[in-house]
Amino acid sequence: MSDEADRSDCVFCGIVTGAVPCAKVAEDATTLAFMDIDPGADGHLLVIPKQHSADLIDIPADALAATVLAAQRIARVALSELDADGVNLLQCSGAEAWQTVFHFHLHVIPRYRDRAKDRLELPFEPGHPADAAAIAERARVLAAALETTSLEA
């Protein structure tokens, strides 16, 4: 788990304690959902565990499961109540993966055909498969490592 110093200057921990305001959407014993202040689409929100964890690698399995289940529940409601045409869940772990707040969070992003409601664009161009041998080698390396790694590692 991240140390206390990480928590003291974490904006999301401030939101959990009420020291930082937010537009709250949902809350339960372990998670909090609130609107993103820089939305990529109408209804873009964040779901966080209340307990501080820096990223996907740091978060305990039970907090991860609770956060994902809360995001799923909210995504269902966003599809029906906001008339969204789809939804993305986005999780960024590490600065090179676009993480800017180092408290685990899931972006729940309703998606719309109407571009006035949806400003996000796909960050890469699909339809350009990589070398099959390179893909197979990465699969082999990961599969071999996973055989000796527990879910709790």
Secondary structure, DSSP 8 states (H G I E B T S, - for coil): ---HHHHHT-HHHHHHHTSS---EEEE-SSEEEEE-SS-SBTT-EEEEESS---STTTS-HHHHHHHHHHHHHHHHHHHHHS--SEEEEE---SGGGT--S-S--EEEEEE-SSTTTB----SS-SS----HHHHHHHHHHHHHHHHT--TT-
